[in-house]
Amino acid sequence: MENQIKIKPTTSDLIAARKREFLETNNIKGRQMYDHVQDDFKNARSFIDKSIKSTGIIYDDRFSNHLCAWDINYPENPQRYESIIKRCNELGLIERCIRLQCRNATNDELLMKHSQSIIDILKSTDNTQSFDLLQTLSSKFDAIYFHPSTYKQSLLATGSSIELVKAICENKIQNGMAFIRPPGHHAMKAEFCGYCFFNNVAIAAEYVLRHYSVSKILIVDWDVHHGQATQQMFYDDPRVLYFSIHRYENGQFWPNLRESDWDYTGNGDGQGFNINVPLNATGMRDTDYLAIFHQILLPVASEFQPDLILISSGYDAALGCPEGEMEVTPACYAHLVHSLMGFACGRVAVLLEGGYCLKSLAEGAALTLKSLLGDPCPALDMTSNPSNSIVQTIQNVIFAHQKYWKCFQVDFLLSQSFRALSMYSYDEEPLSEFPTANCYPTQDISKIDEFSVLQHLISETQLLNINNKVCVSFDLIMDQKHESSESGHPECPGRISAILNMFNEFQLTHRLLILPSREAEESELLLAHSKEHIDEMSNLYKLSPSELSDKEKCYDSVYLTTDTFKVSTLASGCLLQVVDSVMNNESASGVAVIRPPGHHAELDIACGFCIFNSVAIAANYALNKYGLKRIMILDWDIHFGNGTMRAFSSDPRVLYVSIHRYQNAKFFPCSEEGSHKVTGSGSGEGYTINIPWNKNGMGDAEYISVMQNIILPIAYEFCPELVLVSAGFDAAIGDPLGGCKVTPECYGHLTHFLSSLANGKVILALEGGYNIDAVSYCMTMCTKALLGDPLPPLDLEYPICKNAQKTIKRVINVQKNYWSCFKFFNYERTSKHSFSIND
């Protein structure tokens, strides 16, 4: 771009240049850096033979035996299991899974987390036919009933949980789901509690820690009741990060424990490894749960980097459940589990806990399983303003955990004057005898309209299962033509073949739908360019070499050849082929391996290696042909996409987000329009989001932080119907122009996060990237992410650098005027009852 490379650099030249830049920037003398540049792609290469495996499922009709014989309306009933199996069969999900064999847990396995005395009590009920005796025993425990089958069914639930995680750890399956009952997360070491007898998740976790080379487990408990027993069992264990989202209402909601609040963070070596997110109001929606994930769980999981994820998957926060009184849609659970599937190399086990509205339970569980199977996440409605209560809770949790997690040690999350609030108002005496019937919430008749809303949601949710996960379009003419006369020019034909060769090396090609190429027609080019510009480019073939050289001087960083028009129209046409395949549901997502790049090309002028703006053409093409109302363009090329931004600056249908190196407008294209202050114009104001780096050297942690703190929250609020990525890889490690150090696997993870949007309709179009090895690995990792393959774990350097923190804070301060998702940042509340847990 502004500095054309006139001599093709050797690998040693690039290493030396990178080393000089690093040493000069950091004022370091004599340190051995970049001595092993060939290892920059070691993590990516290590996943060359790792592709997605099957999803496992474990269930057994014996889970219908356990019931409350003296109260037919008891909410924890066999219909829960039966409704889930029925819905999964209706959607054809079970036949797509590998069915695992259930088994009973052994006594030794139970003893890993329970006392022999409590095991013996349950064993004594086996086949007992005196229901009076069983009811009397039930009254000694909180929210418990016994049935003659309870002991064997509890053994079966725990044993099945172990079998599921064993199959995952032994690489027999990628992920899986256990449809089991009774639930387990309230079962304590020596006490039954809350419908639970043996703690299925805790025992499964302990089993894995003892039998496999797993050192870090993340347990996510989104049941609406706090899994206090799971918390207790790992409270001082740093190997297990327990994360619970639960209704609390300052202790007024069951199990009414002070230890369920945000300031219970673990003990001893386990400090910081217990994260409670207490909900102090009912009616929490998708917006609130997604905010918890984006602001707390995903950053912590990124730093923790678990080897295995276990989910205590209760559906009692779902719309219509009388126990939870929350309003989470069934589709939201697909998004929650999808966001976790990028961690732990995709090793995720989902174990059923609660959920007592049969319709939302069955739908939520089925959509969770669909997500595990790799199907696109159903589109959610636009998220709205997060509640004040959840804002306070999220701030409290971050406040409590800042000293434990470096991802929270940034200056844009909390103001310096913030003090957390904690109130516990439950003061009833514990019962010595518990009710055994009519002791549970019933459906409020005034909320019966929730069922019609729920039915409408289910009927209107578009559930896709598309045979072709990813399509690809390219043309080898782009790999053979349009080459600069300057030796060693970075934008060279070899970029295309290098990517295709890497696809072959990673054995991806046969898994992709290869689309025929075509040239874009003039009417399509006119979607983003003037007739004059198109005519000028189409006549290049008539010019002599000297005339072409003279014409190049009219542009900024552009070279021209007699093949320029053909290759450029092929680039745009190939991308349009991908758009058609994805929008017609022939393919779920797509990749366009094209050149030259396009995002600098404006209405009537070529710029920065770019002739026609393929992504801008594609966006307008999709708007016009398919009647789309909302398209998101994410431009992660290291250079600001001035052409794309200008094309849509006043169009509210297109959200343009750009992460780029800016250097206070001194980095190409040296335009102040790349500033964080530029937000669009007219009706498009607020739909341009610039995230400008004012320093080189940004890496994985900075890019992941931007994705979690800015891009995902805005994307869910915008709710795109299509996501186009201007996928330049010149921020990649080793790039001669970008000066940053983003790894190929990081690009894969960014792509995974995006793939939950727009019913999975995500399309990547190659832009820049001038280290051919880096470009090849990066596009390959992105393609593997779209295919659903496990991705290499990231080694993130938290906290992110101060310069990046400053950029993120500036962006948020501008964009909070347009997007309600930024309500969290620097939210300040003072009270005479405020206190600091550090006081």
C-alpha positions, 0 to 999 in steps of 0.5 A: 500500500503506501510502501510498495515492496520492490524486491521480493523479501526472503523469509530471513528478510521478513524475520529480520524486519519483524524483529527490528520492528519489535525491538524498536517498538518495545525498546528491547536490546539483545533479546532473542525474538523470532528465532523460531518463526516457523512455529507461528503456525504450529498450533494450526498444523497440529489440527490438520487431521482433526475434523468434527466427529459425531454427536452422542446421545444417551437416554433410556425409557426407564427414565420414565419410571420415577414419579410421585405416586401421591401427587400426579401434578408434581412438576418433576415427572416422566412427561419431561423426559417423554416430551423431549424424546418426542420432539427430538424424534419429530425433528429427526435428531436422534437418528443423526446421533450415535446412541450410547449405552446407559449403565448404572453407576457403581458404588465407588463412583458414587463415593467420589462425591457422596457419603455411604450413608446417604447412598444407603438411604436411597438404596433402602427404598429400592422396590419399597411398595409402601408409599406411606413409608416413602412419603414419610421419608420424603418429608425429611428432605427439601423438595424430594419424593421417593418411588420404588424405582428411584434408586435404580433410576438415579444410578442409571442417570449418574452412570449414563452421565459418566458414559457420555463424558467417557465417550467424549474424552476417548474421542469416540464422539465430539460432543453429546447430550444426556436426557436423564432424570432425576436431575442432580445439581442440588444433591449434596454430599450427604443430603438429597435436595431439590428433586436431586439424589446423586450429583450427575455433573459433579460425579462425571467431572470428578471421574474425568479428573481421575481417569483422563489427562484433563486438568481444567473443566468448566461447568456451566449451570444455567438451570434457574435454580442455583446448583449449590451442591455442585458449588460446594463440591468444587469450591476449593478446587482450581481444576473446576471452574463452576459458573452458575446463572440462577434466580436469586432475588436477594435470597428470596428464591429457592434454595434461599442461600447466602452462598448463591450470591456474586461474592461467593468466589471460591476458597483456598486454591479455588478462589476465583473459580466459582462464579455466581451470576444471581438474577434479582428480578424475574422476566429475564430475556435472551438479551440478559442471558446473552449479555451475561455470556458476552460480558462474563462467561466468554471472556473468562472461558477464553482465559481459562481455556478448559479441556472439557465443558459440562453443562447443567442444562436446566430449561426452567428459565425458558418462557412459560416455566412456572418455576423460573418465571423467566422469558428465555426463548428455546432458540436462545439455548442453541446460541448459548451452547454454540458459543461454548462449542469453540472452547475445549476443542469442541468437547461439550457434554450437556446433561439435563437438569430442570425445566417444567413447562413441557413445551419450552423444555422439549423445544429448548432441549431439542434446539440444544441438540441441533446446535451440538449437531452443528446445525445453524442457530435459529435467528433470534429477534433483535435483542433489546435494552438489558434490564437495570437489574442485570446491569447491576449484577454483571457489574457486581460479578466483574467487581468480585472477580477482577482480582482473579481474572486478567480479562477483567483487568481493563479500564473500560468495564468499571469506573474507579468509583464503582462499589458493588451492592449485595443484599440478602433478605431471606430470614425464615427459619429452616424447616425440620419437616418438608411438605411432600405435595402441592409444594411447588409453583403452579402456572399463573393463569394471568400469564397464559398468553405466554403459551400462545407466544411460545407456540408462535415462537416455535412455529415461526423459528426457522430450523435449518439442516443444510447438507452442504456446510460450506461452499467455495468459489474460486477460479485459477485464472485469478491465480495466473493473471493480473500480476504487477510488473514490480518484482515481489509485489505483495498482492500476487497471484500465488495467494489463491493457489496457496490457500487451495493447496492448504485446503487439500493438505487439511483434507477440506476440499472434498468436504466443500461444495465447489461452485462454478466461477463466473464474471460479474455482469455490468449491472452487478458492478453498477451496484457499487460503482459508476459506469465511468469507472467500469468503462475505464477498467474494461478498456485496460486491455487496449493499453500498452505497458507504458500507458498502463504504467502512466494510468497507475499513477492516477491511483493510490497503490494500484497496479494495472494489467491487460487482465485486470478487468477480467480477474476483478470481475471474476472476483466479484462474480465468484463472491456472488455465486457464494451469496446465491448458494447461501441465500438459496439454502444450498449451502449453510455458509461460504468462502470466496477465495478471490483476488484482487481485494476490493474493500478500498475501491470506491464508487468511481476510483480504484485504490489500495490494490482494489479495483472493484469492491466485491463485498459492497457489490455482494451486499447490495446484490443480496439486498436487492435480489433477496429482499434482505433488510439487515446485512452485517459486514465485518472487515478485519483486514488490517487496513481500513475499508474506506470504499465499503464504509463510504458505500453504506455510510448512510444506509441503515440496512448495512452495519459496517464494522471495521477493525483496522490499524489506524495510527491516528490516520497515518496508516494506509489509507491514511483517512480520518474516516477510519476514526472511532468518531465516524459513525455514519451519516443521515439515516445510517448514523450509528451503523458504521463502527470503526475500531482503530488500533493506534499501535502495532503488535495487536494479537489474539487477546485484543481481537477476541476482546473486541469480538466479545465486548463490541462486535457480538453484542452489537450484532445480536442487537442488529440481528443480521440476515447475512454476515459478510466478512472482508477477510483480509489476513494482513493482521496475521502473525508474520505479515510484512505489511500489518505488523500485528500478530493474530494467529490463524487459530484466532481467526478460526475462533472469530469465525466460530463466534460469527457463525451463530448469527444470521441462521449461520449465513456467514460468507468470507471473502478474501481481501488482503494478507501478504504472507502466503503461509499465514494467509493459507493457514488463516483461511483454512482455520476459518473454513474449518470453523464454518465446517464445525471442526474443533479449533486449536485452543488459544494462548491469550495474553491478558490483560490486553494492552493499554492502547487496545483498552483505550481504543475499546473505551473510545469506541464504546463511548461513541457507540453507546449513543446508538446501541443499548448493549453498551449500557454496562460499561462504566455504569455507576451507582452509588449508595450509602449501603455500598461496600467493597469486598476488598474493604 
